[in-house]
Amino acid sequence: MTDPIQGEYLAASVSTKYQERTTAAAKRIADLVKERGIEGGMLSIKVARMVDPHASTGDVLTIAGAQFMVGLR
């Protein structure tokens, strides 16, 4: 995905922030991050696509300040 203004590649974490998507999955993960103090981890591609339908393996999603790498499992 590219930024139409700058023409630069945007990671999935940035694209979800700019498009202001808030899905039920993102809200649940955000609650867990805040409750348990999670700073980062991995998400399966299936869960990542619940947050951002355009997520792919290797992307980094930022949810409630925690960074999650998208993996196959």
SULMO-V124745 format. One record per pair of residues at least 4 apart in sequence whose ideal C-beta (glycine too) atoms are under 8 Angstrom apart, sorted by the first residue. I is the first residue (numbers start at 1). J is the second residue. Records with the same first field share a line. If there is no record, write none. Layout:
I = J ; J
This chain:
1 = 9 ; 10 ; 12 ; 15 ; 54
2 = 7 ; 8 ; 9 ; 10
3 = 7 ; 8 ; 9 ; 10
10 = 14 ; 15 ; 18
11 = 15 ; 59 ; 60
12 = 16 ; 48 ; 52 ; 54 ; 55 ; 56 ; 59 ; 60 ; 61 ; 70
13 = 17 ; 59 ; 60 ; 61 ; 62 ; 67
14 = 18
15 = 19 ; 52 ; 54
16 = 21 ; 26 ; 51 ; 52 ; 61 ; 62
17 = 62
21 = 26 ; 51 ; 52
22 = 26 ; 27
23 = 27 ; 50 ; 51
24 = 28 ; 50
25 = 29 ; 47 ; 50 ; 51
26 = 30 ; 50 ; 51 ; 63
27 = 31
28 = 32
29 = 33 ; 43 ; 47 ; 51 ; 63 ; 64 ; 68
30 = 34 ; 63 ; 64
31 = 35
32 = 36 ; 38
33 = 37 ; 38 ; 63 ; 64 ; 65 ; 66
34 = 64
38 = 66
39 = 66 ; 67
40 = 66 ; 67 ; 68 ; 69
41 = 66 ; 68 ; 69
42 = 68 ; 69 ; 70 ; 71
43 = 47 ; 48 ; 51 ; 61 ; 68 ; 69 ; 70 ; 71
44 = 48 ; 70 ; 71 ; 72 ; 73
45 = 49 ; 55 ; 56 ; 57 ; 70 ; 71 ; 72
46 = 50
47 = 51
48 = 52 ; 55 ; 59 ; 61 ; 68 ; 70
49 = 53 ; 55
51 = 55 ; 61 ; 63
52 = 61
55 = 59 ; 61 ; 70
56 = 70
57 = 70 ; 71 ; 72
58 = 69 ; 70
59 = 69 ; 70
60 = 67 ; 68 ; 69 ; 70
61 = 67 ; 68 ; 70
62 = 66 ; 67 ; 68
63 = 68
